Each structure stands twice: as structure tokens, then as C-alpha cells.
Amino acid sequence: MPFKKDFLWGGATAANQCEGAYLEAGKGLSVSDILTLGSHKEPRKIALDMDDTYCYPAKKAIDFYHHYKEDIALFAEMGFNVYRFSIAWTRIFPNGDDEIPNEEGLKFYDRVFEELKKYNIEPLVTISHNEMPLNILKKYHGWPNKKVINLYVKYCEVLFNRYKNDVTYWLPFNEINNLMLPLSNIIHGGIYLEGTQDFNNQKDDPNLRFNALNNVLIASAKAVKLGKEINPNFKFGSMICHITLYPRTCHPDDIFLVHQNDLVRNCMCSDVMLKGEYPFYAWNFFEKNHIHINLNDEEKRILKEGTCDFYSFSYYQSICESCQSFDEKTSGNIMGGVRNPYLKLTEWDWPIDPVGLRYTLNKVYDRYRVPVFISENGLGAVDHLENGKVHDPYRIAYLRDHIQEMEKAVEDGVDLFGYTPWGCIDLVSVSTGEMKKRYGFIYVDVDDFGNGSYKRYQKDSFYWYKKVIASNGENLD
Ligand code: BG6
């Protein structure tokens, strides 16, 4: 049996994509609440003042806030022993700089933890998943401002004290390395530059963006250090958006291009989080790009002291890159690339590459030698509900192929301890704001505009994943 006896099988969600109840029980607005509905062809807009002419999918999402009991019961029915979800920063500190936390917000998560405990489901908590209070963006201009470090650490302190007996596994930030790209200015950095309208095409100041990332890394290390003081049994993980890179040709220039881009985009943040300092190539990259990182000796010491215990990452696809120009391009959750002629694409043009997952698992385990957790993976597709049923063989095929490669990676010797496929229940897409791009084992009857009964239905993949979990990954039929 390749997987460990206590392997963690479950699924992942994020508050802003599933909870809804966007102003309920004292919650404040977050940077995701102000994103409008878009599509694969029409980019989402950033509407700082929430103009009524647009539709804002996060307002109601799938209304997990009012359905959490039913949803967790369905997770339990599938056999989950782990559930990854995020706590909405704005439920706890509605403005981000409030004196005292919002008790009503904390009470909601008390109830979620209680429900999980009932079914022996281990929580894996993302502390910040695109849910920065909008007030921090407006008043402090986001993560480039060092004051935000302590606002975040204060929020963490509240969570660590309140949930010290409920949680073992924490992820300080979702896909921390996304700030490598301008697309993440708003939802990861809280950075809004005048003139920005489209989510996909944001104004950018790389110096500001990389300083924001630097402050996020310092905040993460501070949180790890503080968490371990509050409960030495806490385990902290990185959460890297791993876009696996391949050279499009075997020309040595392509090989070196990919080597360098892989280091900067995929490895730099996890090197800091797991090794406690910026690697040599980071300083070289900053210098070449005229980026001046504001990092003092005290902060360097914090990075050293607050390293993580495990490596976690999201994996959806690989992309190709080349020094030569190629016409055929593909999309992805954070970036696209040159098309790989050997891979099929999803309906949203994301390449499907299960072997890339085995390759990535081997790569990251070799680099860090700490336990590895796959915190996101999955297929976004259009599903059809007919007579209460959803037949989704495409999703089963995608997941089966990826789990098979996970098995091979474990046989290769990788210490893999858990898997939480993304959007275990249908939720709002980040890149487009659509509902029709579905990842779930559970279908939620709601359309892109929030119309529907919000009723939950088990898809065919629900029953398939249940068998996978019950057999600890043996039965993939
Ligand atoms: C990851 C994010 O980048 O990709 C998730 O952590 C997101 O929040 C997921 O939902 C899938 O992307 P999308 O655009 O299909 O929602």
C-alpha cells in the first residue's frame, strides 16, 4: 500500500469563494468582495466602490455560512479526515485595524470546528486566502506598508489562542508566491494602483510588489514563531502555487530560461519559508530588476526563526517556456504559457499533466526534505444536473490520473502525507468569478448570477472519491 496508514484525504475551499454572508454578523468588506463576475473571455473588474451595476459573486457565493453543517456532513460521508478551509480575516477584524476582534465572527468558526470534531475531521486552516480587509488596502495601501505585518500578526494571535486545541495544521498564506506576478497585486498584496480596472491587467510597480511580498514573508515567519510559542505542537506549512515549468525545446537557452524562472517563481518563497533566508539567485534577480528590498537585520533574524514544518503546494498544470516565439498559448490559475503539444487542455485552456505532479513532488521533496502536502489540485469543468444526478467522468479521470502519479511519487520515496483537491464542493472561481466552472464532488444548484435553489447534490465523483478514501487510494476504479 503506497499511502501511509494515516494519510490525510479531504478537500479544500476558501472563505471568500464559498461562505457568502458578506456583511453578516459584523463581517467587513474584503479585497475579494469587490471583484465582479467575469468569464474566460471577459476579465473581472475591480470595483472599489461596489457599483450596483455589477454582479459580485462573493456576496452570497454558495452560502456555506448557512449550510456549513450540511456541507461538513457530506464531507464526512465521503470519508474526509481533513478539510482545508480559510478563516475570513474580515469576520475577525472587519477593518483589519480594529482594537478588539469581532466575537460573532469567532463564534462562527467555533461552530465550524465543533462540527468537524463531531466527524473526526482534522482542520487545515489557511489564515489568509485573498481575504485582506478592504480597509487595509484603502487606509494602509496594502502589504508594502510594514504596519500591516503587525495587523496580520495580531489577527494570527487571536486565532492561535482561540483555536489552540482545535487546530494542528496552519498555512499562513495561500499561494504566497503569487505576488511574483502583477495579477496578484489586489488580492494578495492589497495593492491598488490608480488606473487599474481589469483584474487581468493591473497597473504594476515591481518594486512595491516585491516589497509587499517581502513583508508577507516576514509576517509569515512572525506568525510561525508566535504560533509555536502558543502551542509547540502546531505545524506550519508553506503554500506555493507551483506552476511546473518545462522548456519548449531542448535548446540550451530554453533550458536555462526555465531553470531561472523556476527558481524565482516556484522556489524563492519556499526557500525563504523553509530555509530561513533569501537564496543567492533572489538577490541577483532583485538587482537586475532594480528592486530594492527593505529588509533589516532584525527581520532577517525573524525569517530564520520562523521556518515552516512542511511543504504544501497547489498543482493544476505545467506550462512551457521558450526563448523562441510560439503562437499556441495556454491559460492557468495565475499564468499561462506556451502550449505543450503532448498535453490536452481543460475547457478553460489549462494543460492537464498528471506526470508533472510526480515530477514536482520529487523535485520539492529532494529540495526541502520535509513532509509534503498537496493542498490544491483539480479540474474546473461545466457540469450538468439532470434528474438530481451529475455524471462527471472527466473529473474522475483527471483525479484518478493525478492520484496514480502521487502513488508513484510515494514509491519514489517522497514523504507525502495528505491531499486536499480544490473546491471539494462547487464554489466561485477566482480567475473568472464564475460558478459554472465547477471543481466539486458536490454540485451546488446556483448559477453565475446567484440564481438557484442552493441545494446540494452528490456527483458521480462523490461516490468515486468515497471509495478512493475508504481504500486509502487502492481502489481508483
Ligand atoms: C488557486 C487558488 O490559485 O486556484 C484558488 O488558490 C482558486 O483560490 C484555484 O480557486 C482555481 O482557480 P480558479 O480560477 O479556477 O478558481
Residues whose N, C-alpha, C, O or C-beta is under 5 A from the ligand:
A	BS01	BG6	E175 N333 G380 V428 S429 V430 S431 T432
